[in-house]
Amino acid sequence: MLSTRILTASAWVVAAGFGASIAHADAPCNKGFRDSTPAERATMTAVLVAAKNALPPAPAGWQIVSGEETNGPISICRDQELYLWRYEFTRSYRQVGDNETRSKSMDEAAAYAAADAAKKQPRLDAIMAKMTKVNEQRVALLQKRDYAGAEKFDAEIVKLQAEYEKVANEGDSQAMIAAAGKEMGRDLEMSISVRVNPGLQSQDSSARNIALPPGAFAAARWDEVGDPERADQGHSLVLLGKWTRKPDGRWAQVPRPNTSPTAAHAIAITVLADPNRMDSTLQAIDFKSLSAALAK
């Protein structure tokens, strides 16, 4: 749910000069707050409703878990009321159609790991018994203040500890657990955010340009892949309106002249989804209607 009060400039408002921040997160509101007018709220609500209608419904086997509010901020700090107002609509989705299959995979991996651990346990117990015996001898010498004699057992204890760890980690059960965990998270959740007047936008250094959707100024995507314990994650950034590239690579929005700060001057759409679902998700977004919101 969107905040009902604008506490700082960084939360909702950006400067008209190419999206530069005009206040720090802890900046005071010297002029006090005022309620947004019905006309201002109507302007923002219209854009948010357009954003809501432009986003796709849940795919088969999925459900929408959050993101149906279309209310803009109802209060604004007078220090920033002349600068662009930030507001957004985000819809989150979760796959629910294959819960049993995902759970079964993890249950099978857990059962395999439990059986593997049971096979190792006698060897682990034997090593632990040796460590206990050696340590008892060491402690006995320490009690006699024979520190030199006690120190001679340190190397043997270290050796037994390494042997214990080697036995505990041998086999592929931990890899199976990690793989099952990664599989459980694969293509499980996704989200689409439509951020209005969002300020500076960043993309990963590995990002690659993609075909521009209707009305888009720029579009790129990048993927996080290869982590053996984390599900792959795809990212997309689509910019509507006018933007300029800063020397550090970030995108800065270009405000529309002679346009209310509550109107949509620029829009950034971000998508987080499984890399294999990204193309279909982008194709399902009505970018044309979102672009039309910038003309109002």
N, C-alpha and C positions, 0 to 999 in steps of 0.2 A: 504494500500500500504506500502511495506517495505521502510524503510528509505534509502535515497540515500547517506547518509554520516554518518560515524560512529563517533559520537562526544565523546563518552566515552566508557570505557571498559565494564561497566555494561550493555550497550545497546546491544553489539554484541559479545563481546569476553570474554571467561572465561579461567582461568589458566589450564594448562595441568595437574596439580596435583589434580585429582579427582574433577574438576569443581569448585575449590575455586575462588572467585572473586579476580582479581588482581588490581582493581582500584575502587575508589569511583565514584559516579555519577558526582562529580564536579572535577575529576582528570584532570589536564592539559595534553595536548598532546605535550610533550617536543621535540620529534623528528619530529613533523610535519606529515602531511597526504600524502599518495600516492594513486594513482588510483590502484584499483585491476587490475590484468592482465587478458587478455582474457581467459587464461587457468583457472585461479581462478574462474572467473565468470561462465565459462562453467561447472566447477565442481559443483558449488552451484546450477546453473540452472538445471542441470540434476537431482539433489536430489529434488529440488522443483517441477519439472515437475512430478517426480515419486510420490511425495506427492499428487499433484493435481489429478493425474490419479487414485490414490489409494482411494480417498474419493468418497462416493456414490453421485449419482445425487439427485436432490430434489425428495422426495417421492410424491406420488399423492396428489394433493391439496396444495403442497408447492412450493416455488420458492427460488432460490439462490439469496441472496441480496448483498453479497460481498464475495470476495475471489477468484479472478482469476489471480492475479499477480504472476509471478514466477521469479522475478528479485532479485538477491542477492545484497548485498551492493557493491557499485562501488568505495568506498573510505575507507581507513583503516588508523588508526593512527599507525605510525611505532613503537610506544611504545609497542603495543600489537599484531603486525602482526604475531608473532611466536606462539601465543596462539590460542586456538580453536575459530573459528569464529561462531557466533550465527546468525541463520537466520530461518525463519519459513514461513509456509503457513497455512492460516486460511480460512475456508469457513463457512459462516453464512447462515442460512436458516430461512424462515418465512412461516407460514401456512396462506394461502389466500383463501382456498376453503370453509371456513365456516364463513366468515366475517359477513354475514347477521344474522346468528344464534347467534353469539357472541353479536352483537349489539342489537338484539332483547331482549336478556336476560337482558342486562343492561338497556335498555329502559323500560322494564317492571318493574324492580326494582325501577328505578327513578320515574316512574309514581305512583307506590305504595307508595313511600316515600312522594311524593308531596301530594297525597290524605290524607295520615296519618297526615302530617303537617297541612293541612287545617282543619282537625278535631280538632287538638290541639290548633289552633290559638286563638279561643275565650277564652279558659282557660288561655293561656299564656298572652293574652292582659289584662285579669282581674288581674292577678298577677302583671303584669307590672304597671297597674294603681295604685295598692296598694303600690308598691314600690315607685312610683313617689310621691304619697301623703305623705308617711312616710318621704321620703327624703326632701320634701318641708318643712315639720315641723322641721326636723333636721336642715336644712339650716337656717331657720328663727331664731332658737335658737342660732346658731353659729353667726349670724349677731348681735345678742344681747349680744354676748360673754358669753352666758350661756352654757359653755362647759359641765358642769355636766349634765344639762338637755338634751343636744344634744346627749350625750353619751348613754343615756337610749334607744335611738332608734336603736343603732347599732345591738343589738341582734335581733330585729325584722327584720331589713334589711337582716341580714345573714340568718334568717329563711325563708324569702321570696325568697331569691336567691336560696336556696337549693330546695325550692318547685318548682321554675321555672325550674331548671335543671332537677329535677325528672320528671316533665311533658314532657319536651323537649326530654328526653332520653327514655321514656317509649315506649313499643312496640318493634317490630322486624324490623322496616324499615332500621335502620342503619346496622343491621346484614345482611339483604338482599342485601343492597348495597355492603357491603364488600364481600359477597359470590359471587355476580355477577361480581365484579371486579376481584376476584381470578379466577373465571371461564373464564373470558375474557383472562387472561394471561396463562391459563393452556395449555400446549402443543402448544404454539404459536410460540416460537423461539427455535432454537438450533444452536450450533456451534461446529466445530471440528477443532482443531489446531494441526499441526504437527511441533514441535519445534526441530530444529537440534542443537546439542551441547548446550543444554539449561541450563546447570549448575544445581544447587541444585533444587530438586523437593520435594514438600510437599503434604501430603494427610491428610485428617481429621482424628481425633482420632477415629471416628466411622467407618472408612473405613473397608471394608471386602474384602478379596481376592476373585478374580473370576477366572474362567478357563482361562488359558493362551492362547491368540491367537497365531497363527503360528509365531514362531520366537521371541516371547516376553520373556523378562527377568522377569518381574513382571507386575501384573495387579490388580487393586483394584477399587472399586466404593463405593460411599456413597451418601446419599440423604438428602436434606433439606426438611422436611415435617412438617405439623402441624400448621404453621402460618395461622391464619384465614383470613388474608388479602393479603397473598402472595402466588402465585402459587408454587406448589412443584417443586423442582429443583434437578435433578440428576447429579452427577459428576462421571466421570471415568478417571483414569490415567493408561496408558499402556506404559511401558518402553521397548525400544528395545536397543540392545547393551549390554555392561557390566556396571553394577552399583554396588555400595556398600552402605550399610546402616550406617549412622552416628549415634552417641550416642543420638542425639536429635530426631531421627526418620526420618530425611530427607534422600532422596536418592541423592547420588553423582555419577556422571558419571565417568567411567574409560576410559581414552583415549586409542585409538589404537596405538600401538608402530609403529614407522617408517611410519607414515601416515601424509599426508599434513593437516595443521590446517583448510583448507577450506573444507576438506572432511567430510562426516558424521561419527562421532565417536560414537555418541549415539543419540537416538531420543526419545522424550516424546510426546505421543499423548494424548490430553485432550479432553474430550467430555462433553458438557453441554447440557442436554436435559431433557424432562419430564421423570420421573422415568419409566413410562410404555413404553416409546419409546427407552429406553437405550439399551436393549438387541438387538433389530432389527437393531439399528444404528451401534452397535459394529460389528455385524455379516456382515454388508454391507461394512465394511472397508477392503481393501485388504492389510492385515498386511504382507502377504508373500512378496509382491513386495516392501513394505517399508523395510523389513528386508534385502532384496537383495541390497538395496541402501547402506547399511552399509558395504557391501563387496567390494565396488568399491573405 
